[in-house]
Amino acid sequence: MKNILIILLMSVFVLGACKDSFFDINSNPNRPTEHDITPDLLMTSVIANSVKRMTTQYSFAAFWTGYWARGSSFGPSMPLENYDITSSFETGHWSGVTPDQGWYDILMDNYVMETKAQASGEDFYVGVAKVIKAIGFMYLVDMYNNVPYSEAFQPATTLAPKYDKGQDIYKSLLAELDVAREIFGSADLVVPEKAMSADVVFGGDVSKWSKLVNTQTLKLLIHQSEVVTNPTDEIAKITADGNGFLGKNETAWTDPGYSNDQYKMNPMYVYYVRDHNGTLMDGFNRASNYLLDKYRDNADIRYQYIFLEATDNASGWDGNDLGANPEPGKNSTNESIVIGKGLVNSPSDPAWLFTSVESLFLQAEAAQRGWISEDAQALYESAVEESFSFLGVVDAQNEATTYLSTSIASWSSASDKIELIINQKYLALPGINNFEAWVDYRRLGFPSDVPLSVATSTGSRKIPRRMQYPANEFSYNAANVAAEGNINPQTNKIWWDVN
Amino acid sequence: MKQKLLSSIFALVFLIGISYAQNRQVSGKVTSATDGSPITGVSVSVVGSTTATQTDGSGNYSISVSNSSVLNFSYIGYMSQRVTVGNQAVINVQLVGDSETLEEVVVTALGIERNKKDLGYAATTINNADLTNVNAVNVAGGLTGKVSGLNVTGVNSGVFEDVKMNLRGIRSLTGNNNPLLVVDGVPMDLNYLANLNPNDIANVSILKGSSSASIYGPDARNGVIVVTTKKGSDVPVVTLGHSTQFQSVSFFPALQKKFGNGYDGILDPIENWSWGPEYDGTMQPLGDPLENGDIQEVPYTGTDERRKFYERGVTHQTDLSFSMKDFFLSAQDAKVKGIIPNDQNRRTSIRLNTGREYKNFDVRLNTSYAQQNFNIYDYEQADDYFTAQNIGGNTGLLNQLINTPAHVPVTSYKDYEGNVWAQYDNWFTHYGLNPYFQAANWRKEGKRQNLNTNLELNYKPTEWLSFVYRAGLVSTNRSERSLSQGHEVSQFGLSRDKTSIPVAITERNYNQERLSSELFGQFNKELNDDFRLSAILGTYVRQVQYRGTNVGAGSLLVPGIYNLGNRIGNLDGDSDGFKSRLFSIYGNVALNYKGWANVEFTGRSDRTSTLSLDNNTYFYPGVIGSIVLTDAIDNLRSSTLSYLKLRAAWNKTGNADITPYLLATTFSQPSDTGFPFGSVPGFTTGNVDYDPNLKPEFINSSEFGFESGFWNDRIRLEATYFYQLNTDQIVNVRISDATGYRGTYRNAASFVNKGVELDLNLSPLIRFNDGGIRFRANATYNDSEVTDIFKEQELNEIAIGTTYTRVGNYAIKGQPAFVWKATDYLRDDQGRIIVDPTNGRPSSSSTLDIFGRTMPKWIIGLNPSVDYKSFKLSALFERKTGHQVSFYELGTSMAWTGVSEATAYNNREPFILPNSVIPDPSNPGSYIENTTAKIGENEGMYEHYIAEYSTASRNFLVDASSWRWRELSLTYDVPSQWLASKQKVLKSLSISLVGRNLALWLPKENRYMDPDFNSYANSEDGDYNTFGMVDATINPPVRNYGFTINAKF
């Protein structure tokens, strides 16, 4: 009897365990896999993470271009302040961990979104993916010149992607934007229901996406202005599209639903100002004296909107010099926080993917270069006016008009109009787009008086022309990165940096 | 019908047995020499024959013999004894306790007891007395230094006594290298060890190789720790024990006590930088003046206050047990008060082992339940706070302490609420916290519960056949709450860069259940006079199920009310879970010839749920052999050579050591990205790419060894050589981030792991009246070589676990597993440091160079002991060497603030960097000795220390060798005669003075910390194999000392 029982027991286990179904329990119950994911679920995070990266991760550019300096509560920060750039400096731009994803992480999500959308025939997402791709890879090229592009995101076949030429990537991005322009311009385009809420930029408004496509195209063209001096064909496509560029009051705002809750705040606000408990978050980044003087010396009130009044300083706004040792007794609380009320005033303010201010300055430069037929002076002046009104300056129109008549901003008295446009673009973009200031400085050398770091260990080094490839590439993509030769961020330049 | 058949076979065998039996019966009783209590289960055998029996519940036995027979009595934990029968009819024997005997019985796979003599692989048994010699709370502590091949590493000194264990090095580059723990026949996770009451344990067998993997399955590839708990005793015994031990800090990083706070030699009362002027003993202000104008003034003199922050820890441990026939009941209460203020853990456990025999049917039920209630400082929350403050480098409590200038009277700030100078807003420096506040503000409290129960049914239809069914349940539950007490900053605090700390809570719950069901049949029969055949055939099914949930609120409204409902803002949370299954069929056939030769074949087939259905079944075989030469070869045994055995084993083990669901990339909404924003979701791709066709990895291991005894076993020597080839290792290979992923799981790496284990026992070394001196020693040599990382990608290295940009653990082709990679100063081809001829400063390389090993090459344990009358004195020393440890994070943060001893080099006067060269101006490309360029001549001395000194991480990579005085115990056994004369109740009483980790001897260059420590030993974060990464999240090492009283009634 007992034996029978045992044999029965045994057979139950053996037989039960021999079925495939007994072992087929390995599909993840906790998280979706590629099989389950849909483009709308990725689009929101792709956009929000791009915006977060662009608005919060380019402090180094703000330091180098004279926008910002280190707060007095902090000790020296190398190599930020001596330009001795190695492969371990700011590697997060390439790839980083959440919540600060690097470009390759964001572009990977973007790539999955695009392929899923192509498979399902949802072209709207494809168009958005192309725009984000053009933005992300532009940043990568502008930082590193040649980077993996054509072989990226293919782990099944390529674990060590080769590097494509920066110039070729730009060409390809312009072509991608052409496709996006066609998608958004197509009369047959159906915007999926889910995309309306998942599109945290334009809520599915395709004509606005067309404007962004055209503006991003113009930005790429401007970046390569010193190499491709007259991009007639590209401009012709924009003209043919007819939607034009982002104009006055047409900033591409992004708002997935920012609020004063942990992790859900406007990224710039929580990064540079306060957290959800109202705790001041950033004592490191502070206004630079150079920039403050540029405004004050020209009766330009904008610094009071770009920077915050120091919490503990009788003179209100104060800053530091890059690389200087802190004055004894001085704290970060005596100096101005870098994101003022004119930029982000509350944790629930929207963030920007592309500002009208920057768009107008790009158009002004394009006009001055004769690429587009509009009047350069009018575009320039409306760009400056837009800067004042973007910042919410009280009586913005009059302030701007007054300012435009001063010697520093006057169109008529400027001998080099391009220099004027860039110098004013520079004064309009602190905190808004620190990276663009570094691009313009390398492209054209303006403003010509950007101060160098005063840190003793700077030696003869100048403002870096590019970033070093991150250490991980030297370890895990060694052959391909070696093929780029020895990179010296002091002397090696981005392909469009020819001056 | 079947029963009848089996019975008749049994009868037949019995008759045959009789016909071969010898002429008469002898009987007797076996008792313990220590307390006279009868010993159950002693194996009594006729030497040179296969006749054997066991003592019954009262210690009685009966066996058939001839006059010329010699009887051998053996039992685990006792010295075996031989008695020539002659014409005696009754032979009573007293066995003397001894931990190591050549005839020892080892509990092997499936709980089967086997004579060590028959084993073809290395195994060691540690009995209860040795395990609890110094009353370590954690069983692992009691095993340290006692077994060759076993590397027990204490990774931190806290209330949990966290350890890491490895047997014979590693089998997996990135996966789990924990030995398997088997308690009363049921396999379980090694972490369960911390929940066992050491006093419940009868003995621990360490099966070092992977030979038992054929029976225990893939988890046994790293060796097995077989724990057998006490079964009961025939005479009812009550034992009561108590131990009180104290812990005090035994080692502290070397700090300078010459220079106070400030920079560039200028005193700044609010600085935490110790780059100020030299101490002169005057009264100096410390911190800012308060709003009312009060200024704190303290003597400007270096002190040892920082070390004194750590309190004296106390452990009280009380045990009570009752045992009788087939019944063992025990309870233990261990209360640990840590060295950080208010850190404590209390482990309370009960165990009931009971059984019942019914004819040839035997039922046993072993159940234990343990509960740990703890309340500790939570460095993780503090870490988050400091990260958010953007002042990295101040994360750990230790960091906060060592980075306090030497004249700050730290211990006077204990009352961080009452003492005005200790208050958060008034704390002297703008850049740190009062460590007492820090330790009190962020706490983690919780409960860990473990229930382990197993049911065993044993059916023995005949003498040579038995069936065992075993069902086991190990259930683990952890519930924890991380609390932040919070602080609302004052206006004055705000002006001093202080910020508010929110009241916060995170609640976590983990549940894991491991169910196993096993059935095996055992065949064991003499074929004829010479041959005995035994065989096992069995099946095993296991299911592991896990569920984890955590929910938190970052800001609570009413302080002190830690309820998620008392919050503003959103809840933050995540949940996770898995289920995995394993099914196996295994078998083993062993043939024994004349008791001195053994050959064994094993085989096992596994099927796992963690691989795809096409790849999830794998088979692995093994063969084991041994021969006792002193029995096999006539005349080999002599007065010099008393015993010689040779053994060899080869086997292959397959395993898929991956967690479930590692076959496809997943998408998630990490909470720190903010998604979902209300109804707006946002997913992101996981960082790891997966190969859906992963195969199991395989280990080919061989071992050869001998066991020998000389001069009547007074000297015993055992040696084993092992060699393991690990192939198809599943590793998360790092790939270019431009693939969109960080890594990909592939069958990629392979490596060789080999070594030698030596055990020497001199017992007794010297014998004198009423006592003797014994000496035991063990040594392990372990080496390895990585033969491949990822051929397909020509990838020759992978980082192991958590690494810093400038230093980390790596597995590199052609190198041992694992080695350090670190940055160094730029050097010329003679290894001299190249410095700038203008300022004498070196520069650090931007690439990482390969340095030494992370794991010791040699581990040596020395265990002398002396018995004299009722006293026993025993000590244990341990040596580890051949590896390096990195104090990068600790060292750089001390350099930053200028508190480390190194920063006071040359009294902070300008100096020429030793062994430095400058470019030869007349001969470009070559270098000449630097005799002129001095560091610190043109700039602040700190400039060098915070820059290249800190970025050249080799400056903090030091020799990890150590000598440790692990154990010391002095025991006095109150003589039993004396006890008996006084009163009959008390059977035995012993009192001991014990000490653990009494001393630590380190090489000169290690000025930092215990080299065994490791801040990244947490396997939950994938840091299974990270060694020697020490940051300030650990506590300084402690020594334990105290006393123990044990009484038996």
Interface residues (C-beta under 8 A of the other chain):
Chain A: M1 K2 N3 I4 I6 L9 M10 F13 V14 G16 A17 C18 D20 F22 F23 D24 I25 N26 S27 N28 P29 N30 R31 P32 T33 E34 H35 D36 I37 L41 L42 T44 S45 A48 N49 S73 G75 P76 M78 T86 S87 S88 T91 W94 S95 V97 T98 P99 Q101 G102 Y104 D105 L107 M108 D109 Y111 V112 V147 P148 E151 A152 F153 Q154 P155 A156 T158 L159 A160 P161 S197 A198 V200 P256 G257 Y258 S259 N260 D261 Q262 Y263 K264 M265 D275 H276 N277 G278 T279 L280 M281 D282 G283 F284 T311 D312 P328 N331 S332 T333 T456 S457 P470 A471 N472 E473 F474 S475 Y476 N477 A479 N480
Chain B: K2 Q3 I266 D268 W273 F361 A388 N390 H430 Y431 Y459 P461 F467 Y469 L494 S495 R496 D497 T499 S500 I501 P502 S517 L519 T539 V541 G554 S555 G569 N570 D572 S575 D576 G577 F578 K579 S580 R581 F583 I585 R607 T608 S609 T610 L611 S612 L613 N616 P660 Y661 L663 A664 T665 T666 F667 S668 Q669 P670 S671 D672 T673 G674 F675 F677 G678 S679 V680 P681 G682 F683 T684 T685 G686 N687 D689 V733 R734 I735 S736 D737 A738 T739 G740 Y741 R742 T744 E792 Q793 E794 L795 E797 T805 R806 S846 T847 W896 E939 E943 I946 A947
